[in-house]
Amino acid sequence: MAMNSGPPSRAQLSAELERLRARAERLDAELAALVRARSGAPDDDEHDPEGEPFSAQWSLRTGLLESARADVLQAEAAMQRFEDGSYGTCLTCHGPIPSGQLEVRPFRERCVSCS
């Protein structure tokens, strides 16, 4: 997320959340397309000289999708904290998270000391 100086604005957080949601939707669609393309194919493609086995493709895309969904949940939680006025406050020690840290990781939940 490109920012000026200081913590991100609500608009910047919202734009980043939408970008993360779009990424998760794209990865979900890719996984669904992979499964559809694979339906009806032989179960054992581990020794297929034509390319990467389905299990490897499925595992990679599933991992990426899980990570993207976790990013969305973290961004949604940050937006909620922004709305209730607790954005920028460490969830562990309740101290302020320095704005420089929020610039680098806008959805940060904890200060560096508590991470």
DSSP file (Angstrom, degrees, kcal/mol; ACC not computed):
  #  RESIDUE AA STRUCTURE BP1 BP2  ACC     N-H-->O    O-->H-N    N-H-->O    O-->H-N    TCO  KAPPA ALPHA  PHI   PSI    X-CA   Y-CA   Z-CA
    1    1 A M              0   0    0      0, 0.0     2,-0.4     0, 0.0    11,-0.0   0.000 360.0 360.0 360.0 118.4    0.0    0.0    0.0
    2    2 A A        +     0   0    0     10,-0.0     2,-0.3     0, 0.0   101,-0.0  -0.648 360.0 169.7 -80.4 129.2    1.6    3.3   -1.1
    3    3 A M        -     0   0    0     -2,-0.4     3,-0.1     1,-0.2   100,-0.0  -0.900  34.4-130.6-135.9 163.2    1.2    5.9    1.5
    4    4 A N        -     0   0    0     -2,-0.3     2,-0.4     1,-0.2    -1,-0.2   0.357  67.6 -48.3 -81.3-135.7    2.4    9.4    2.3
    5    5 A S  S    S+     0   0    0      2,-0.0    -1,-0.2    98,-0.0    95,-0.1  -0.837 104.0  25.6-106.3 144.8    3.7    9.8    5.8
    6    6 A G  S    S-     0   0    0     -2,-0.4     3,-0.1    -3,-0.1    -2,-0.0  -0.338 102.6 -32.7  99.3 175.8    1.7    8.7    8.9
    7    7 A P  S    S-     0   0    0      0, 0.0    -3,-0.1     0, 0.0    96,-0.1  -0.246  77.0 -89.2 -66.8 158.2   -0.8    5.9    9.4
    8    8 A P        -     0   0    0      0, 0.0     2,-0.1     0, 0.0    -5,-0.1  -0.269  39.4-119.8 -68.1 154.1   -3.2    5.1    6.5
    9    9 A S     >  -     0   0    0     -3,-0.1     4,-2.4     1,-0.1     5,-0.2  -0.368  29.0-103.3 -83.8 169.7   -6.5    6.8    6.1
   10   10 A R  H  > S+     0   0    0      1,-0.2     4,-2.8     2,-0.2     5,-0.2   0.909 123.9  53.1 -59.1 -42.5   -9.9    5.1    6.2
   11   11 A A  H  > S+     0   0    0      1,-0.2     4,-2.4     2,-0.2    -1,-0.2   0.894 109.3  48.3 -62.4 -40.4  -10.0    5.4    2.4
   12   12 A Q  H  > S+     0   0    0      2,-0.2     4,-2.2     1,-0.2    -1,-0.2   0.915 113.0  47.3 -66.6 -42.7   -6.6    3.8    2.0
   13   13 A L  H  X S+     0   0    0     -4,-2.4     4,-2.5     2,-0.2    -2,-0.2   0.919 112.7  49.9 -63.0 -42.8   -7.5    0.9    4.3
   14   14 A S  H  X S+     0   0    0     -4,-2.8     4,-2.3     2,-0.2    -2,-0.2   0.907 110.3  49.6 -63.3 -42.8  -10.8    0.4    2.5
   15   15 A A  H  X S+     0   0    0     -4,-2.4     4,-2.1     1,-0.2    -1,-0.2   0.903 111.9  48.6 -63.3 -41.1   -9.1    0.3   -0.9
   16   16 A E  H  X S+     0   0    0     -4,-2.2     4,-2.3     2,-0.2    -2,-0.2   0.893 109.4  52.8 -67.0 -39.0   -6.6   -2.2    0.4
   17   17 A L  H  X S+     0   0    0     -4,-2.5     4,-2.5     1,-0.2    -2,-0.2   0.922 109.5  48.9 -60.9 -44.2   -9.4   -4.3    1.9
   18   18 A E  H  X S+     0   0    0     -4,-2.3     4,-2.4     1,-0.2    -1,-0.2   0.887 109.8  52.0 -64.0 -38.1  -11.1   -4.4   -1.5
   19   19 A R  H  X S+     0   0    0     -4,-2.1     4,-2.0     2,-0.2    -1,-0.2   0.911 111.0  47.6 -63.0 -42.0   -7.9   -5.3   -3.2
   20   20 A L  H  X S+     0   0    0     -4,-2.3     4,-2.3     2,-0.2    -2,-0.2   0.887 111.1  50.6 -67.3 -39.2   -7.5   -8.2   -0.8
   21   21 A R  H  X S+     0   0    0     -4,-2.5     4,-2.5     2,-0.2    -2,-0.2   0.917 109.9  50.4 -63.4 -42.8  -11.1   -9.4   -1.3
   22   22 A A  H  X S+     0   0    0     -4,-2.4     4,-2.4     1,-0.2    -2,-0.2   0.891 109.8  51.3 -62.7 -39.3  -10.6   -9.3   -5.1
   23   23 A R  H  X S+     0   0    0     -4,-2.0     4,-2.6     2,-0.2    -1,-0.2   0.926 110.3  48.2 -63.3 -44.9   -7.5  -11.4   -4.7
   24   24 A A  H  X S+     0   0    0     -4,-2.3     4,-2.3     1,-0.2    -2,-0.2   0.907 112.1  49.4 -63.0 -41.4   -9.3  -14.0   -2.6
   25   25 A E  H  X S+     0   0    0     -4,-2.5     4,-2.3     2,-0.2    -1,-0.2   0.906 111.2  49.8 -63.7 -41.3  -12.1  -14.1   -5.1
   26   26 A R  H  X S+     0   0    0     -4,-2.4     4,-2.4     2,-0.2    -2,-0.2   0.924 112.2  47.1 -63.6 -44.8   -9.7  -14.6   -8.0
   27   27 A L  H  X S+     0   0    0     -4,-2.6     4,-2.2     2,-0.2    -1,-0.2   0.879 111.1  52.0 -65.1 -37.6   -7.9  -17.4   -6.2
   28   28 A D  H  X S+     0   0    0     -4,-2.3     4,-2.4     2,-0.2    -1,-0.2   0.916 110.6  48.1 -63.1 -43.4  -11.2  -19.0   -5.3
   29   29 A A  H  X S+     0   0    0     -4,-2.3     4,-2.5     2,-0.2    -2,-0.2   0.890 110.4  51.8 -65.2 -39.5  -12.2  -18.9   -9.0
   30   30 A E  H  X S+     0   0    0     -4,-2.4     4,-2.2     2,-0.2    -2,-0.2   0.906 110.7  47.8 -63.0 -41.7   -8.9  -20.3  -10.1
   31   31 A L  H  X S+     0   0    0     -4,-2.2     4,-2.3     2,-0.2    -2,-0.2   0.920 111.9  49.4 -66.0 -43.2   -9.2  -23.2   -7.7
   32   32 A A  H  X S+     0   0    0     -4,-2.4     4,-2.6     1,-0.2    -2,-0.2   0.901 111.2  50.0 -62.1 -40.6  -12.8  -23.9   -8.8
   33   33 A A  H  X S+     0   0    0     -4,-2.5     4,-2.7     2,-0.2    -1,-0.2   0.888 109.3  51.7 -65.2 -39.1  -11.6  -23.9  -12.4
   34   34 A L  H  X S+     0   0    0     -4,-2.2     4,-1.5     2,-0.2    -2,-0.2   0.925 111.4  46.5 -62.3 -44.9   -8.8  -26.3  -11.7
   35   35 A V  H  X S+     0   0    0     -4,-2.3     4,-1.2     2,-0.2    -2,-0.2   0.917 113.3  49.1 -65.1 -43.4  -11.2  -28.7  -10.0
   36   36 A R  H >< S+     0   0    0     -4,-2.6     3,-0.5     1,-0.2    -2,-0.2   0.921 111.2  49.7 -61.4 -43.7  -13.7  -28.4  -12.9
   37   37 A A  H 3< S+     0   0    0     -4,-2.7    -1,-0.2     1,-0.2    -2,-0.2   0.803 112.3  49.3 -65.0 -28.4  -11.0  -29.0  -15.4
   38   38 A R  H >< S+     0   0    0     -4,-1.5     3,-2.2    -5,-0.2    -1,-0.2   0.683  82.5 111.8 -85.8 -19.8   -9.8  -32.0  -13.5
   39   39 A S  T << S+     0   0    0     -4,-1.2    -3,-0.0    -3,-0.5    -4,-0.0  -0.314  84.7  17.4 -61.6 134.9  -13.2  -33.7  -13.1
   40   40 A G  T 3  S+     0   0    0      1,-0.3    -1,-0.3    -2,-0.0     3,-0.1   0.318  98.1 120.0  86.9  -7.5  -13.5  -36.9  -15.1
   41   41 A A  S <  S-     0   0    0     -3,-2.2    -1,-0.3     1,-0.1     4,-0.1  -0.484  77.9 -81.1 -83.8 159.3   -9.7  -37.2  -15.5
   42   42 A P        -     0   0    0      0, 0.0    -1,-0.1     0, 0.0     3,-0.0  -0.255  34.7-129.4 -58.5 147.6   -7.8  -40.2  -14.1
   43   43 A D  S    S+     0   0    0      1,-0.2     2,-1.0    -3,-0.1     3,-0.1   0.816  93.3  66.3 -69.3 -31.1   -7.1  -40.1  -10.4
   44   44 A D        +     0   0    0      1,-0.2    -1,-0.2     2,-0.1     3,-0.1  -0.783  47.2 140.0-100.8 100.0   -3.4  -40.9  -10.8
   45   45 A D    >   +     0   0    0     -2,-1.0     3,-1.7     1,-0.1    -1,-0.2   0.204  37.9 109.3-116.8  13.9   -1.6  -38.1  -12.6
   46   46 A E  T 3  S+     0   0    0      1,-0.3    -1,-0.1     7,-0.1    -2,-0.1   0.775  85.4  40.6 -61.6 -27.1    1.5  -38.2  -10.5
   47   47 A H  T 3  S+     0   0    0     -3,-0.1    -1,-0.3     3,-0.0    -2,-0.1   0.095  80.8 134.4-110.5  22.1    3.6  -39.7  -13.3
   48   48 A D    X   -     0   0    0     -3,-1.7     3,-1.1     1,-0.2    -3,-0.1  -0.616  43.0-159.0 -74.4 116.7    2.1  -37.5  -16.1
   49   49 A P  T 3  S+     0   0    0      0, 0.0    -1,-0.2     0, 0.0     3,-0.1   0.595  80.6  77.5 -72.8  -7.9    5.0  -36.3  -18.2
   50   50 A E  T 3  S-     0   0    0      1,-0.1     2,-0.3     2,-0.0    -2,-0.0   0.592 107.4 -59.3 -80.3 -10.7    2.8  -33.4  -19.5
   51   51 A G  S <  S-     0   0    0     -3,-1.1    -1,-0.1     0, 0.0    -3,-0.1  -0.999  81.3 -13.3 164.0-166.0    3.1  -31.3  -16.5
   52   52 A E        -     0   0    0     -2,-0.3    -6,-0.0     1,-0.1    -2,-0.0  -0.417  69.4-106.7 -69.3 136.0    2.6  -30.6  -12.8
   53   53 A P     >  -     0   0    0      0, 0.0     4,-2.1     0, 0.0     3,-0.4  -0.272  22.9-119.5 -63.3 149.7    0.4  -33.1  -10.9
   54   54 A F  H  > S+     0   0    0      1,-0.2     4,-3.4     2,-0.2     5,-0.3   0.890 112.6  58.8 -55.2 -42.6   -3.1  -32.0   -9.9
   55   55 A S  H  > S+     0   0    0      1,-0.2     4,-2.3     2,-0.2    -1,-0.2   0.878 107.0  46.8 -59.9 -37.8   -2.3  -32.6   -6.3
   56   56 A A  H  > S+     0   0    0     -3,-0.4     4,-2.3     2,-0.2    -1,-0.2   0.917 114.6  46.4 -69.5 -42.8    0.6  -30.1   -6.4
   57   57 A Q  H  X S+     0   0    0     -4,-2.1     4,-2.5     2,-0.2     5,-0.2   0.926 114.9  47.0 -63.4 -44.7   -1.5  -27.5   -8.2
   58   58 A W  H  X S+     0   0    0     -4,-3.4     4,-2.6     1,-0.2     5,-0.2   0.918 112.2  50.0 -64.1 -43.9   -4.4  -28.0   -5.8
   59   59 A S  H  X S+     0   0    0     -4,-2.3     4,-2.2    -5,-0.3    -1,-0.2   0.920 112.2  47.3 -62.2 -44.7   -2.2  -27.8   -2.8
   60   60 A L  H  X S+     0   0    0     -4,-2.3     4,-2.3     1,-0.2    -2,-0.2   0.946 115.2  44.4 -62.0 -49.5   -0.5  -24.6   -4.0
   61   61 A R  H  X S+     0   0    0     -4,-2.5     4,-2.4     1,-0.2    -2,-0.2   0.860 112.0  52.9 -67.7 -35.0   -3.8  -22.9   -4.8
   62   62 A T  H  X S+     0   0    0     -4,-2.6     4,-2.6    -5,-0.2    -1,-0.2   0.921 110.3  48.1 -64.9 -43.1   -5.5  -24.0   -1.6
   63   63 A G  H  X S+     0   0    0     -4,-2.2     4,-2.2    -5,-0.2    -2,-0.2   0.915 112.4  48.3 -62.8 -43.6   -2.6  -22.6    0.4
   64   64 A L  H  X S+     0   0    0     -4,-2.3     4,-2.4     2,-0.2    -2,-0.2   0.901 112.2  49.6 -62.9 -40.9   -2.7  -19.3   -1.5
   65   65 A L  H  X S+     0   0    0     -4,-2.4     4,-2.6     2,-0.2    -2,-0.2   0.916 109.8  50.1 -65.9 -43.3   -6.5  -19.1   -1.0
   66   66 A E  H  X S+     0   0    0     -4,-2.6     4,-2.1     1,-0.2    -1,-0.2   0.910 112.3  48.3 -60.8 -41.7   -6.2  -19.8    2.7
   67   67 A S  H  X S+     0   0    0     -4,-2.2     4,-2.2     2,-0.2    -2,-0.2   0.910 111.3  50.0 -64.4 -42.7   -3.6  -17.1    3.1
   68   68 A A  H  X S+     0   0    0     -4,-2.4     4,-2.1     1,-0.2    -2,-0.2   0.896 110.3  50.1 -64.2 -40.4   -5.7  -14.6    1.1
   69   69 A R  H  X S+     0   0    0     -4,-2.6     4,-2.3     2,-0.2    -1,-0.2   0.891 109.5  51.2 -65.6 -38.3   -8.7  -15.3    3.2
   70   70 A A  H  X S+     0   0    0     -4,-2.1     4,-2.3     2,-0.2    -2,-0.2   0.893 108.5  52.3 -64.4 -39.1   -6.7  -14.8    6.4
   71   71 A D  H  X S+     0   0    0     -4,-2.2     4,-2.4     2,-0.2    -2,-0.2   0.904 108.8  50.3 -62.1 -41.3   -5.5  -11.4    5.0
   72   72 A V  H  X S+     0   0    0     -4,-2.1     4,-2.8     2,-0.2    -2,-0.2   0.929 110.4  49.1 -63.2 -45.3   -9.1  -10.4    4.3
   73   73 A L  H  X S+     0   0    0     -4,-2.3     4,-2.2     1,-0.2    -1,-0.2   0.902 111.9  48.9 -61.3 -40.8  -10.1  -11.3    7.9
   74   74 A Q  H  X S+     0   0    0     -4,-2.3     4,-2.0     2,-0.2    -1,-0.2   0.899 112.6  48.1 -65.9 -40.1   -7.1   -9.3    9.3
   75   75 A A  H  X S+     0   0    0     -4,-2.4     4,-2.3     2,-0.2    -2,-0.2   0.896 110.5  51.1 -67.6 -40.2   -8.0   -6.3    7.1
   76   76 A E  H  X S+     0   0    0     -4,-2.8     4,-2.1     1,-0.2    -2,-0.2   0.901 109.7  50.4 -63.4 -39.8  -11.7   -6.5    8.1
   77   77 A A  H  X S+     0   0    0     -4,-2.2     4,-2.3     2,-0.2    -1,-0.2   0.896 109.7  50.7 -64.5 -39.5  -10.6   -6.5   11.8
   78   78 A A  H  X S+     0   0    0     -4,-2.0     4,-2.4     2,-0.2    -2,-0.2   0.898 108.6  51.7 -64.8 -39.9   -8.4   -3.5   11.2
   79   79 A M  H  X S+     0   0    0     -4,-2.3     4,-2.4     2,-0.2    -1,-0.2   0.899 109.1  50.9 -63.0 -39.4  -11.3   -1.7    9.6
   80   80 A Q  H  X S+     0   0    0     -4,-2.1     4,-2.3     2,-0.2     6,-0.2   0.912 110.2  49.0 -63.8 -42.0  -13.4   -2.5   12.6
   81   81 A R  H  X>S+     0   0    0     -4,-2.3     5,-1.8     2,-0.2     6,-1.5   0.882 109.7  52.6 -64.0 -37.0  -10.7   -1.1   14.9
   82   82 A F  H ><5S+     0   0    0     -4,-2.4     3,-0.7     4,-0.2    -2,-0.2   0.929 110.8  47.6 -62.5 -44.2  -10.5    2.0   12.7
   83   83 A E  H 3<5S+     0   0    0     -4,-2.4    -2,-0.2     1,-0.2    -1,-0.2   0.869 114.6  44.7 -65.8 -38.0  -14.3    2.5   13.1
   84   84 A D  H 3<5S-     0   0    0     -4,-2.3    -1,-0.2    -5,-0.2    -2,-0.2   0.444 115.7-111.9 -90.9   3.3  -14.3    2.0   16.8
   85   85 A G  T <<5S+     0   0    0     -3,-0.7    -3,-0.2    -4,-0.6    -4,-0.1   0.530  91.8 104.3  87.0   5.7  -11.3    4.2   17.4
   86   86 A S    > < +     0   0    0     -5,-1.8     3,-1.7    -6,-0.2    -4,-0.2   0.391  42.0 126.6-101.7   4.5   -8.9    1.5   18.5
   87   87 A Y  T 3  S+     0   0    0     -6,-1.5     3,-0.1     1,-0.3    22,-0.1  -0.374  73.1  28.4 -61.1 136.3   -6.9    1.3   15.2
   88   88 A G  T 3  S+     0   0    0     20,-0.3     9,-3.6     1,-0.3     2,-0.5   0.514  94.5 115.6  89.3   4.9   -3.2    1.8   15.9
   89   89 A T  B <  S-A   96   0A   0     -3,-1.7    -1,-0.3     7,-0.2     2,-0.1  -0.932  72.1-115.1-109.8 129.9   -3.4    0.4   19.4
   90   90 A C     >  -     0   0    0      5,-3.3     4,-1.1    -2,-0.5    20,-0.2  -0.385  14.5-144.6 -62.5 132.0   -1.6   -2.9   20.2
   91   91 A L  T  4 S+     0   0    0     18,-2.5    -1,-0.1     2,-0.1    19,-0.1   0.707  95.9  42.1 -71.3 -19.4   -4.0   -5.7   21.1
   92   92 A T  T  4 S+     0   0    0     17,-0.2    -1,-0.1     3,-0.1    18,-0.1   0.926 130.7  16.4 -92.5 -57.8   -1.6   -7.1   23.6
   93   93 A C  T  4 S-     0   0    0      2,-0.1    -2,-0.1    18,-0.0    17,-0.1   0.558  90.2-132.4 -97.2  -8.4   -0.1   -4.2   25.6
   94   94 A H     <  +     0   0    0     -4,-1.1    -3,-0.1     1,-0.2     3,-0.1   0.617  62.8 131.9  65.6  14.6   -2.7   -1.6   24.6
   95   95 A G        -     0   0    0      1,-0.1    -5,-3.3    -6,-0.1    -1,-0.2  -0.449  67.1 -82.6 -86.5 168.3    0.1    0.9   23.7
   96   96 A P  B     -A   89   0A   0      0, 0.0    -7,-0.2     0, 0.0    -1,-0.1  -0.453  33.5-133.2 -72.4 142.4    0.2    2.8   20.5
   97   97 A I        -     0   0    0     -9,-3.6     5,-0.1    -2,-0.1    14,-0.0  -0.863  36.1-108.4 -90.7 123.3    1.7    1.2   17.4
   98   98 A P    >>  -     0   0    0      0, 0.0     4,-1.6     0, 0.0     3,-1.0  -0.199  20.7-124.1 -55.0 141.0    4.1    3.7   15.8
   99   99 A S  H 3> S+     0   0    0      1,-0.3     4,-2.0     2,-0.2     5,-0.1   0.814 110.1  61.8 -59.4 -31.1    2.8    5.2   12.6
  100  100 A G  H 3> S+     0   0    0      1,-0.2     4,-1.5     2,-0.2    -1,-0.3   0.872 103.7  49.1 -62.0 -36.2    5.9    4.0   10.7
  101  101 A Q  H <> S+     0   0    0     -3,-1.0     4,-2.8     1,-0.2    -1,-0.2   0.868 110.2  50.9 -69.8 -36.0    4.9    0.4   11.5
  102  102 A L  H  < S+     0   0    0     -4,-1.6    -2,-0.2     2,-0.2    -1,-0.2   0.807 105.7  56.4 -71.8 -28.8    1.4    1.0   10.3
  103  103 A E  H  < S+     0   0    0     -4,-2.0    -1,-0.2    -5,-0.2    -2,-0.2   0.918 113.8  39.6 -64.5 -42.3    2.7    2.5    7.1
  104  104 A V  H  < S+     0   0    0     -4,-1.5    -2,-0.2     1,-0.3    -1,-0.2   0.911 136.1  17.7 -74.3 -44.0    4.6   -0.7    6.4
  105  105 A R    ><  -     0   0    0     -4,-2.8     3,-1.9    -5,-0.1    -1,-0.3  -0.794  69.1-175.8-131.2  88.4    1.9   -3.1    7.7
  106  106 A P  T 3  S+     0   0    0      0, 0.0   -18,-0.1     0, 0.0    -1,-0.1   0.705  83.9  50.4 -62.4 -21.1   -1.4   -1.2    7.8
  107  107 A F  T 3  S+     0   0    0    -20,-0.1    -5,-0.1   -19,-0.0   -29,-0.1   0.168  78.1 144.9-103.5  18.8   -3.3   -4.1    9.3
  108  108 A R    <   -     0   0    0     -3,-1.9   -20,-0.3     1,-0.1   -11,-0.1  -0.302  29.3-172.4 -57.8 135.4   -0.8   -4.7   12.1
  109  109 A E        +     0   0    0      1,-0.2   -18,-2.5   -22,-0.1     2,-0.3   0.641  65.9  37.3-102.7 -21.8   -2.5   -5.8   15.3
  110  110 A R  S    S-     0   0    0    -20,-0.2    -1,-0.2   -19,-0.1   -20,-0.1  -0.943  80.6-111.2-134.5 151.9    0.5   -5.6   17.7
  111  111 A C     >  -     0   0    0     -2,-0.3     4,-1.1     1,-0.1     3,-0.5  -0.264  43.6-100.4 -70.5 167.9    3.5   -3.4   18.2
  112  112 A V  T >4 S+     0   0    0      1,-0.2     3,-0.5     2,-0.2    -1,-0.1   0.884 122.2  57.2 -60.1 -39.2    6.9   -4.9   17.4
  113  113 A S  T 34 S+     0   0    0      1,-0.2    -1,-0.2     2,-0.1    -3,-0.0   0.853 113.2  39.0 -61.2 -35.3    7.6   -5.6   21.1
  114  114 A C  T 34        0   0    0     -3,-0.5    -1,-0.2     1,-0.2    -2,-0.2   0.529 360.0 360.0 -94.1  -7.1    4.5   -7.7   21.4
  115  115 A S    <<        0   0    0     -4,-1.1    -1,-0.2    -3,-0.5    -2,-0.1   0.492 360.0 360.0 -72.2 360.0    4.8   -9.5   18.0
